[in-house]
Amino acid sequence: MEDSEKPVVLITGCSDGGIGHELARAFANEKCIVVATSRSLGSMGDLGNDSRVVLKELDVLSNDSIRKVLSDVVERFGRIDIVVNNAGVHCVGPLAEIPMSAVEHTFNTNVYGPMRVIQAVVPHMATRRNGKIVNIGSVTALAPGPWAGAYSATKAALHALTDTLRLELQTFGIKVINVVPGAIRSNFGNSSIANYNRLPEWKLYKPFESSIRSRAEFSQTAKSTPGDEFAKKIVAVVLKKNPPAWFSYGQYSTVSAIMYHLPLFVKDFILRMALKA
Ligand SMILES: NC(=O)c1ccc[n+]([C@@H]2O[C@H](COP(=O)([O-])OP(=O)(O)OC[C@H]3O[C@@H](n4cnc5c(N)ncnc54)[C@H](OP(=O)(O)O)[C@@H]3O)[C@@H](O)[C@H]2O)c1
């Protein structure tokens, strides 16, 4: 395949060990030109030695950083075919006590981050009447339980934005895909614990400290779906000529879809037991 025929894919949040990193490798394996981005080049590990991948620094909190990377990529490759909004942060703590600064940071990264990227790339894709936008949501939005309410709310917001974008962007030939991971092995638990350790002590919720803390690592167990397996599935779906609007995969994806349809009192009972609220 000539370089001019290969899809150009830009992915946010590609630090070593995370889903973005695995997606970068999986897209490269399918003969895409991959622009892997993260807040610092050094965090992307061995992707730096992969000649199929271009590394760029991109912080989804900064419009300047996003616009600079997008214009560099268009200048170098002439186009951006696929954008994957993968960068995200966890946020754990009871809603009645969690500092608003932590909630705001989570929305700023997980909701306004993808919005910034989308607003920057859509004019380019619309001009070409071609493009795919992939937003990485979460199954937690289907059954938001205790202790990660702010995070679940960001993903529910992203799901809603994705549904609207799909309808609004169709007219410009841009396809929008909601990828909804279950529990996938990554750095998510470690990053979440690191953020959690910076929060003040709980007052009313002190007796629940160990349940709350364990929510930070809930998605990271021996049974979590390996990141490379997840990435391979996602890439196969995204590269289809007509990708589905919604694709969910990974541990808990089926159970979460079932939970979504359960009566609230049943759902609440299960979540209270599972997360010790
Ligand atoms: N793992 C799961 O079980 C799971 C389940 C459902 C959904 N998800 C979603 O999947 C996506 C990837 O998460 P992951 O599991 O791979 O976790 P991860 O290993 O912690 O990766 C998160 C990535 O986002 C980056 N990031 C954070 N803030 C950023 C910012 N301001 N600008 C640019 N990049 C930023 C991180 O960069 P640094 O390394 O610099 O912090 C890292 O590269 C997230 O949207 C997450 O919500 C994960």
The ligand as a Tripos MOL2 file, in Angstrom:
@<TRIPOS>MOLECULE
LIG
   48    52     1     0     0
SMALL
NO_CHARGES

@<TRIPOS>ATOM
      1 N1         -8.6300    0.7330   31.6800 N.am      1 LIG1
      2 C1         -9.9370    0.5750   31.8010 C.2       1 LIG1
      3 O1        -10.4170   -0.3930   32.4150 O.2       1 LIG1
      4 C2        -10.8790    1.5850   31.1810 C.ar      1 LIG1
      5 C3        -12.2410    1.3060   31.2040 C.ar      1 LIG1
      6 C4        -13.1280    2.1970   30.6190 C.ar      1 LIG1
      7 C5        -12.6430    3.3280   29.9840 C.ar      1 LIG1
      8 N2        -11.3080    3.5850   29.9790 N.ar      1 LIG1
      9 C6        -10.8610    4.7860   29.2870 C.3       1 LIG1
     10 O2         -9.8060    4.4650   28.4100 O.3       1 LIG1
     11 C7         -8.9930    5.6150   28.1810 C.3       1 LIG1
     12 C8         -7.5310    5.2440   28.3590 C.3       1 LIG1
     13 O3         -7.3070    4.9070   29.7180 O.3       1 LIG1
     14 P1         -6.2590    3.7900   30.1750 P.3       1 LIG1
     15 O4         -7.0270    2.7200   30.8180 O.co2     1 LIG1
     16 O5         -5.3080    3.4630   29.1020 O.co2     1 LIG1
     17 O6         -5.5390    4.5790   31.3630 O.3       1 LIG1
     18 P2         -4.0430    5.1390   31.4400 P.3       1 LIG1
     19 O7         -3.1040    4.0110   31.2290 O.co2     1 LIG1
     20 O8         -3.9920    5.8780   32.7330 O.co2     1 LIG1
     21 O9         -3.9510    6.1310   30.2180 O.3       1 LIG1
     22 C9         -4.5590    7.3930   30.2290 C.3       1 LIG1
     23 C10        -3.8310    8.2630   29.2450 C.3       1 LIG1
     24 O10        -4.4410    9.5610   29.2260 O.3       1 LIG1
     25 C11        -3.3890   10.5150   29.2980 C.3       1 LIG1
     26 N3         -3.8030   11.8310   29.7640 N.ar      1 LIG1
     27 C12        -4.2930   12.1940   30.9770 C.ar      1 LIG1
     28 N4         -4.4910   13.5350   30.9970 N.ar      1 LIG1
     29 C13        -4.1130   14.0070   29.7830 C.ar      1 LIG1
     30 C14        -4.0860   15.2920   29.1810 C.ar      1 LIG1
     31 N5         -4.4510   16.3900   29.8480 N.pl3     1 LIG1
     32 N6         -3.6490   15.3940   27.9070 N.ar      1 LIG1
     33 C15        -3.2420   14.3130   27.2060 C.ar      1 LIG1
     34 N7         -3.2280   13.0680   27.7300 N.ar      1 LIG1
     35 C16        -3.6670   12.9240   29.0000 C.ar      1 LIG1
     36 C17        -2.3820    9.8760   30.2290 C.3       1 LIG1
     37 O11        -1.1290   10.5530   30.1330 O.3       1 LIG1
     38 P3         -0.0700   10.5650   31.3460 P.3       1 LIG1
     39 O12         0.6360    9.2450   31.2630 O.co2     1 LIG1
     40 O13         0.7830   11.7440   31.0230 O.co2     1 LIG1
     41 O14        -0.8580   10.7260   32.6070 O.co2     1 LIG1
     42 C18        -2.3580    8.4820   29.6220 C.3       1 LIG1
     43 O15        -1.5800    8.4600   28.4680 O.3       1 LIG1
     44 C19        -9.4790    6.6730   29.1780 C.3       1 LIG1
     45 O16       -10.3400    7.5790   28.5270 O.3       1 LIG1
     46 C20       -10.2740    5.8580   30.1960 C.3       1 LIG1
     47 O17       -11.2750    6.6240   30.8220 O.3       1 LIG1
     48 C21       -10.4130    2.7370   30.5680 C.ar      1 LIG1
@<TRIPOS>BOND
     1     1     2 1
     2     2     3 2
     3     2     4 1
     4     4     5 ar
     5     4    48 ar
     6     5     6 ar
     7     6     7 ar
     8     7     8 ar
     9     8     9 1
    10     8    48 ar
    11     9    10 1
    12     9    46 1
    13    10    11 1
    14    11    12 1
    15    11    44 1
    16    12    13 1
    17    13    14 1
    18    14    15 2
    19    14    16 1
    20    14    17 1
    21    17    18 1
    22    18    19 2
    23    18    20 1
    24    18    21 1
    25    21    22 1
    26    22    23 1
    27    23    24 1
    28    23    42 1
    29    24    25 1
    30    25    26 1
    31    25    36 1
    32    26    27 ar
    33    26    35 ar
    34    27    28 ar
    35    28    29 ar
    36    29    30 ar
    37    29    35 ar
    38    30    31 1
    39    30    32 ar
    40    32    33 ar
    41    33    34 ar
    42    34    35 ar
    43    36    37 1
    44    36    42 1
    45    37    38 1
    46    38    39 2
    47    38    40 1
    48    38    41 1
    49    42    43 1
    50    44    45 1
    51    44    46 1
    52    46    47 1
@<TRIPOS>SUBSTRUCTURE
     1 LIG1         1 GROUP 0 **** ****
